[in-house]
Amino acid sequence: MDICFKRPNLDNIEEYFSYYDKFCHNMFTCEGVPSTLVLWESFYNQQFAIYEDILFVKFETEKNNCFFLMPFGDVKKGIEILIEYTKSLNIPLQLFCEEGERLEEFRKYFKDGFTFTPLRDDLEYIYSAESLKTLSGKKLHSKRNHISSFTRNYDWSFEPLSLNNLSDALEMADLWANQAEDGEDKVSLLAENAAMKKVLPFMERLKIKGGVIKVEGKVVAFCFGAPINERVFDVQVEKALPEYKGAYAVINREFAKSLDSSYEYINREDDMGIEGLRKAKLSYQPKIMLEKYFIRRNYEKP
C-alpha cells in the first residue's frame, strides 16, 4: 500500500492545515495541532500523510515500532487503510486517541479485536477560559493571592509574544532549562528549546499566539500555544523563573485574558506523570479531564 508519509515542516504545513481544519471542529485534544507537529517533529519523528481524503499522523519511536493518531476524516475507512498498511509492514496497528467523536466512531466498528489501555499520565486538563481569566470563587482564592503578592513585590507588565521580544523569551527559556539537573528531563528541555528557536520565528504562519511577563524589562515568564479550533485554545509551553514566586499564576491569567473571547476552553495539556505538575493543574479546577487511550490491534506475527 503506497501511503507517502512525510515530516511536517514550514513548506508543507499549509497542506496539513487544509485537512486538519476540516475535521477539528468538535475536538478538545491537543494531539494533531499543526504547530505541535512542527515543533516536535524531530524529537518524536512525527510524520503525516493524506490518502483518499483522510489525514493520517504517525509517530515512529524506534525501528519497526510506530503508532498513529486516530485518522482525521472517515474513521472507519481510515482504520481499514491502516490495518492493511501495518499488515504490509508486518507490524501491529497501534493507536493513540482521546475520548470523543472519533473514538466513538472507532468503537462502533472496531471494538472487538483491539486492546484499550487508559493513559492517566497523558490525560489532558481543559479549563473554562472565563475561569482562568477571572479566577473567581473560593477554590481559586490562592491563585489570586499569588498574583497579589507578585504585584506587591514587582513592577511587572504583560506583552503579547512577538518578534520584538522573542529573543528575550528564548534567552529566558535557556536559563530555565540550564537550571534543571542533568538527565533525561534536561535533554528533553534542551531539545524543546532548540525546536522553539526553529519554529517561533514563524509563529504567525503557524497561528501561534503567546505572552511574556516582564519585571523591570526582563522576561521572567512566557507561554505560547495555538488554536485547536474556534472554541478551544491549546497552551503548548509555559515557563517561569522559579525565583519569581507567583510568576506562573500571573502568566497563566494574563495570557488567558489576552485571548480572543471566542475561545470558551483552554487546554493546558497533560501532566506527564509529574506529581507536582499534576497537583498544580488540578488546583486550577479543570472543567474537563480528557481521557486518552493506547489502542493496540490484537495481532501476532506469523
Secondary structure, 3 states (H helix, E strand, C coil): CCCCCECCCCCCHHHHHHHHHHHCCCCCCCCCCHHHHHHHHHHHCEEEEEECCEEEEEEEEECCEEEEECCECCHHHHHHHHHHHHHHHCCCCEEEEECCHHHHHHHHHHCCCEEEEECHHHCEEEEEHHHHHHCCCHHHHHHHHHHHHHHHHCCEEEEECCCCCHHHHHHHHHHHHHCCCCCHHHHHHHHHHHHHHHHHHHCCCCCCEEEEEEECCEEEEEEEEEECCCCEEEEEEEEECCCCCCHHHHHHHHHHHHCCCCCCEEECCCCCCCHHHHHHHHHCCCCEEECEEEEEECCCCC
